[in-house]
Amino acid sequence: MYDEFASPRIIRRLGDPPQHRGSLSGDSCSDVFELSDGSFAVIGTDRTEELDAQLPADAARADYERIVVITRDTLLRAKRDIPDA
């Protein structure tokens, strides 16, 4: 039975694991995951302070949101696993 108030679970990684993208230790590296509620989770570097003032006029960030940067390679490798719809 689906519980709409339950926290989403990580279903799968999108793209290659960090070790396949050149991370020597695999301890910390950008990553993208699909969640059980259909949303996506991203592990990246918090660059909110640096980039917040550069957001376009039609973009906004809530206090609880962060601007997270992932490598180009991480996103390109995840692209093949991102559903079209």
C-alpha positions as a Markdown table, in Angstrom:
| # | Residue | x | y | z |
|---|---|---|---|---|
| 1 | Met | 0.0 | 0.0 | 0.0 |
| 2 | Tyr | 1.3 | 3.4 | -1.0 |
| 3 | Asp | 1.8 | 6.0 | 1.8 |
| 4 | Glu | 1.7 | 9.5 | 0.4 |
| 5 | Phe | 3.3 | 10.9 | 3.5 |
| 6 | Ala | 6.2 | 8.4 | 3.6 |
| 7 | Ser | 9.6 | 9.7 | 2.6 |
| 8 | Pro | 10.6 | 8.8 | -0.9 |
| 9 | Arg | 13.2 | 6.0 | -1.3 |
| 10 | Ile | 16.1 | 5.9 | -3.8 |
| 11 | Ile | 15.1 | 3.6 | -6.5 |
| 12 | Arg | 18.1 | 3.7 | -8.8 |
| 13 | Arg | 21.2 | 5.6 | -9.8 |
| 14 | Leu | 21.1 | 7.4 | -13.1 |
| 15 | Gly | 24.3 | 7.1 | -15.1 |
| 16 | Asp | 27.5 | 5.5 | -14.0 |
| 17 | Pro | 28.8 | 5.1 | -10.5 |
| 18 | Pro | 31.5 | 7.5 | -9.4 |
| 19 | Gln | 34.2 | 4.9 | -9.8 |
| 20 | His | 33.3 | 4.5 | -13.5 |
| 21 | Arg | 33.6 | 8.3 | -14.0 |
| 22 | Gly | 37.1 | 8.5 | -12.6 |
| 23 | Ser | 36.6 | 9.0 | -8.9 |
| 24 | Leu | 39.6 | 7.2 | -7.4 |
| 25 | Ser | 38.1 | 6.8 | -3.9 |
| 26 | Gly | 34.4 | 6.8 | -4.7 |
| 27 | Asp | 33.9 | 8.5 | -1.4 |
| 28 | Ser | 32.5 | 11.8 | -2.7 |
| 29 | Cys | 31.4 | 12.6 | -6.2 |
| 30 | Ser | 28.4 | 14.0 | -8.0 |
| 31 | Asp | 25.5 | 11.6 | -8.4 |
| 32 | Val | 21.9 | 11.5 | -9.6 |
| 33 | Phe | 19.2 | 9.2 | -8.3 |
| 34 | Glu | 15.5 | 8.5 | -9.2 |
| 35 | Leu | 13.2 | 8.5 | -6.2 |
| 36 | Ser | 10.1 | 6.3 | -5.5 |
| 37 | Asp | 7.8 | 9.3 | -5.9 |
| 38 | Gly | 9.2 | 10.1 | -9.4 |
| 39 | Ser | 11.4 | 13.0 | -8.4 |
| 40 | Phe | 15.2 | 13.1 | -8.6 |
| 41 | Ala | 17.9 | 13.6 | -5.9 |
| 42 | Val | 21.2 | 15.1 | -6.7 |
| 43 | Ile | 24.5 | 14.9 | -4.8 |
| 44 | Gly | 26.7 | 17.8 | -5.7 |
| 45 | Thr | 28.7 | 20.8 | -4.4 |
| 46 | Asp | 26.7 | 23.4 | -2.6 |
| 47 | Arg | 27.4 | 26.7 | -4.5 |
| 48 | Thr | 24.3 | 28.6 | -3.3 |
| 49 | Glu | 26.3 | 31.6 | -1.9 |
| 50 | Glu | 28.3 | 32.0 | -5.1 |
| 51 | Leu | 25.5 | 31.6 | -7.6 |
| 52 | Asp | 22.4 | 32.9 | -5.9 |
| 53 | Ala | 22.8 | 36.5 | -7.0 |
| 54 | Gln | 23.4 | 35.3 | -10.6 |
| 55 | Leu | 20.0 | 33.6 | -10.9 |
| 56 | Pro | 17.9 | 35.0 | -13.8 |
| 57 | Ala | 15.0 | 37.4 | -12.9 |
| 58 | Asp | 12.4 | 34.7 | -13.5 |
| 59 | Ala | 14.1 | 32.1 | -11.2 |
| 60 | Ala | 13.6 | 31.9 | -7.4 |
| 61 | Arg | 15.0 | 29.8 | -4.6 |
| 62 | Ala | 13.2 | 29.1 | -1.3 |
| 63 | Asp | 15.2 | 29.4 | 1.9 |
| 64 | Tyr | 15.2 | 25.6 | 2.2 |
| 65 | Glu | 16.5 | 25.1 | -1.3 |
| 66 | Arg | 20.2 | 25.0 | -2.3 |
| 67 | Ile | 21.9 | 25.5 | -5.7 |
| 68 | Val | 23.9 | 22.3 | -6.2 |
| 69 | Val | 26.5 | 21.9 | -8.9 |
| 70 | Ile | 27.3 | 18.6 | -10.5 |
| 71 | Thr | 29.9 | 17.9 | -13.2 |
| 72 | Arg | 28.9 | 17.9 | -16.8 |
| 73 | Asp | 30.1 | 14.3 | -17.2 |
| 74 | Thr | 27.8 | 13.2 | -14.4 |
| 75 | Leu | 24.7 | 14.7 | -16.1 |
| 76 | Leu | 25.6 | 13.5 | -19.6 |
| 77 | Arg | 26.1 | 10.0 | -18.3 |
| 78 | Ala | 22.8 | 10.2 | -16.4 |
| 79 | Lys | 20.9 | 11.5 | -19.5 |
| 80 | Arg | 20.6 | 8.0 | -21.0 |
| 81 | Asp | 18.7 | 6.8 | -17.9 |
| 82 | Ile | 16.3 | 9.8 | -17.6 |
| 83 | Pro | 12.9 | 8.9 | -18.9 |
| 84 | Asp | 11.4 | 11.0 | -21.7 |
| 85 | Ala | 8.1 | 11.3 | -19.8 |
